Amino acid sequence: MSAACCRTAPPETLYAGFCRTLATGVLWLVLAAAAVAAPPVAQLGPGVQELDLLPHLSVLEDPGQELQLRDLLKPEAARRFVPLGGRTASFGYSRSAWWLRGSVTNTGDQPRDLVLRQSYVLLDYFDLYLVDQGRVLQRWTTGDTLPYSTRPIPHRDYLFPLTIAPGQSLDIYLRARSEGPVNVTLALYAPEALVPGLGAEQLAMGALFGSFVLLAMCTALLYGFVRDEAFAYYLCYVLCYGGYMAVFNGIAQQHLWPETPSLWGVGQVVLLMLALHFLLLFSRSLLRAKGRSRWLDRAFGALQVAIFTLMLASPFVSYGSLVKPITVIVAITVFMVVAIGISGLRARQAAAGYFLLAWSVFLGGVLLYLVKSVGLLPHTWLTQYGFQIGTIFEFVLLSVALGIRVKEIRQQSRTDSLTGLANRSRYDELVEHAFAQAASAGTTLGLLVIDVDHFKHVNDTHGHAVGDRVLEGVAESLRRQLPPQAVASRYGGEEFVVLVPRTDGPALMTLAEQLRRAVAASSPAIPVTASIGVASTEDHAFADPRGLFRAADEALYAAKRTGRDRVVGWNDDLPRHPATPVAVAP
Ligand SMILES: Nc1nc2c(ncn2[C@@H]2O[C@H](COP(=O)(O)OP(=O)(O)OP(=O)(O)O)[C@@H](O)[C@H]2O)c(=O)[nH]1
């Protein structure tokens, strides 16, 4: 496998093709404007604990990657370096090797033990040389195409220990080359100044990956409860994206595969492609976009093929050759996800707003990182970690969108899909609650059981589809006539129940009569009638909701027996329904 395929530059490389020329042009304009004189030597006084070396560095681009340190140690080579002039050392994407040099002098009277830190590590090759009056004192060759053991201090960042004697002046040369963006962030630290900062960063990383783990666990649990595929896809997305972030941040390299850099690049591509795959499945499932738009469905299918092709190619093709296809796939996926969000918004999907907000925040963070990567923004805490910060907010907002999905699922489980009324299990909950409330408040609860007459005949004559439309019409007519305190449910088949709290007997019978007429008028093309049985806790102290229902059902039975298309109120003298036991008195 080529060395190039072992690199671990981020896939945002991806956006870089078109930015590279622009970034390099801007950089060189800036550099040309800066003074050509050598930058000042960094002075390391006795109290200095931290020293940013960027203002003291000069840069030399080596487009052919031909230069060696010995070429640069020649006196005439000094003129080829251009001072950074206090600008950021972000060189974007290029095939060049970038040489930087600077000098630091210990102006104190004590030797200083220091750590030189390069905090941007996604570089294929990073060579550092310490030179004293033309003599090379120390050389390190590391980078993310080389095993972890090439790092003098095993840490995510490149950390190099060095000692400067009193009055000594050290020249620092470094060479950076990468298929991804090249950023140099060189600074010197006294160990006591560095350690607390590293501790805080480790804590932040722990929080980031801890939140991935927690999110994955919560999503897995939720999936266990709701069994909705959106949660399964989201879980896979969180795991793959978390794995990708672990490689991107150097955590996987440090803790999982320290001596196998060939895995880093391939792992990064595979994890990213899997994350995109599950993201698309999740977005479609969450916003129920499948089948909504033919072109979105086709684009989804084509993208899946491209994602898997690229993933399977990654172990065999150099990363350099994959950068452009990855760029295109990431860009199209982002476009697709936003398009799915907008189509969800148009279809009035409640979760779509949060979904789109999550992506806007995430893309904002990625944009900050990319603009920094191509050298248009300085390397700061916000631009470096914009990606991670955007990710956290994205996951929080997507979880809210999933919460809305749970609410929808709950709602669906209580609603009858044909008529949109409460379903039988929701009725069971409602009647328990209403019965208990009426009992404790000393008010009445009325119950109407409504059954469409000879409905079998409607089905047999016109077919089930027409029968369904008739049932929808009946439900709609009930909904329109109900007073605010009443709730209608579909009990099953062509039978409906209406709970009517706080309503006396005559008003209950009047309402039942209104509903009977409404049903009769609900379907002019296919005339239907309904029989209604009425019972109320006002007439009898029923022991439980089942007693109330049995009474109303007996009244319905009486209505059917006596000719249908009528309302009958329950009383003790009514003949018993053969299928129901006697109503139980307290
Ligand atoms: N179209 C349609 N038909 C349904 C649905 N649920 C139940 N049915 C039909 O409703 C009919 C009920 O028939 P029966 O129980 O014999 O009652 P009926 O014909 O209304 O007669 P009576 O109640 O005695 O007036 C059956 O043909 C069921 O197939 C449904 O969701 N859609």
Ligand as a Chemical Component Dictionary entry (heavy atoms), coordinates in Angstrom:
data_LIG
# 
_chem_comp.id                   LIG 
_chem_comp.type                 NON-POLYMER 
_chem_comp.pdbx_formal_charge   0 
_chem_comp.three_letter_code    LIG 
# 
loop_
_chem_comp_atom.comp_id 
_chem_comp_atom.atom_id 
_chem_comp_atom.alt_atom_id 
_chem_comp_atom.type_symbol 
_chem_comp_atom.charge 
_chem_comp_atom.model_Cartn_x 
_chem_comp_atom.model_Cartn_y 
_chem_comp_atom.model_Cartn_z 
_chem_comp_atom.pdbx_ordinal 
LIG N1  N1  N 0 -65.007 -1.004 5.096  1  
LIG C1  C1  C 0 -64.804 -1.404 6.344  2  
LIG N2  N2  N 0 -65.612 -2.319 6.896  3  
LIG C2  C2  C 0 -65.407 -2.699 8.163  4  
LIG C3  C3  C 0 -64.347 -2.175 8.940  5  
LIG N3  N3  N 0 -64.398 -2.758 10.163 6  
LIG C4  C4  C 0 -65.445 -3.619 10.160 7  
LIG N4  N4  N 0 -66.060 -3.570 8.956  8  
LIG C5  C5  C 0 -67.224 -4.314 8.487  9  
LIG O1  O1  O 0 -68.370 -3.913 9.202  10 
LIG C6  C6  C 0 -69.322 -4.955 9.040  11 
LIG C7  C7  C 0 -70.046 -5.144 10.357 12 
LIG O2  O2  O 0 -71.067 -6.073 10.097 13 
LIG P1  P1  P 0 -72.047 -6.601 11.219 14 
LIG O3  O3  O 0 -71.284 -6.772 12.534 15 
LIG O4  O4  O 0 -72.682 -7.817 10.685 16 
LIG O5  O5  O 0 -73.055 -5.448 11.459 17 
LIG P2  P2  P 0 -73.992 -4.670 10.484 18 
LIG O6  O6  O 0 -73.940 -5.202 9.106  19 
LIG O7  O7  O 0 -73.650 -3.221 10.621 20 
LIG O8  O8  O 0 -75.410 -4.953 11.058 21 
LIG P3  P3  P 0 -76.092 -4.358 12.351 22 
LIG O9  O9  O 0 -74.951 -3.822 13.245 23 
LIG O10 O10 O 0 -76.788 -5.430 12.978 24 
LIG O11 O11 O 0 -76.910 -3.238 11.893 25 
LIG C8  C8  C 0 -68.576 -6.203 8.575  26 
LIG O12 O12 O 0 -68.879 -6.430 7.216  27 
LIG C9  C9  C 0 -67.110 -5.806 8.689  28 
LIG O13 O13 O 0 -66.320 -6.398 7.686  29 
LIG C10 C10 C 0 -63.506 -1.222 8.318  30 
LIG O14 O14 O 0 -62.562 -0.685 8.915  31 
LIG N5  N5  N 0 -63.762 -0.851 7.034  32 
# 
loop_
_chem_comp_bond.comp_id 
_chem_comp_bond.atom_id_1 
_chem_comp_bond.atom_id_2 
_chem_comp_bond.value_order 
_chem_comp_bond.pdbx_ordinal 
LIG N1  C1  SING 1  
LIG C1  N2  DOUB 2  
LIG C1  N5  SING 3  
LIG N2  C2  SING 4  
LIG C2  C3  DOUB 5  
LIG C2  N4  SING 6  
LIG C3  N3  SING 7  
LIG C3  C10 SING 8  
LIG N3  C4  DOUB 9  
LIG C4  N4  SING 10 
LIG N4  C5  SING 11 
LIG C5  O1  SING 12 
LIG C5  C9  SING 13 
LIG O1  C6  SING 14 
LIG C6  C7  SING 15 
LIG C6  C8  SING 16 
LIG C7  O2  SING 17 
LIG O2  P1  SING 18 
LIG P1  O3  DOUB 19 
LIG P1  O4  SING 20 
LIG P1  O5  SING 21 
LIG O5  P2  SING 22 
LIG P2  O6  DOUB 23 
LIG P2  O7  SING 24 
LIG P2  O8  SING 25 
LIG O8  P3  SING 26 
LIG P3  O9  DOUB 27 
LIG P3  O10 SING 28 
LIG P3  O11 SING 29 
LIG C8  O12 SING 30 
LIG C8  C9  SING 31 
LIG C9  O13 SING 32 
LIG C10 O14 DOUB 33 
LIG C10 N5  SING 34 
# 
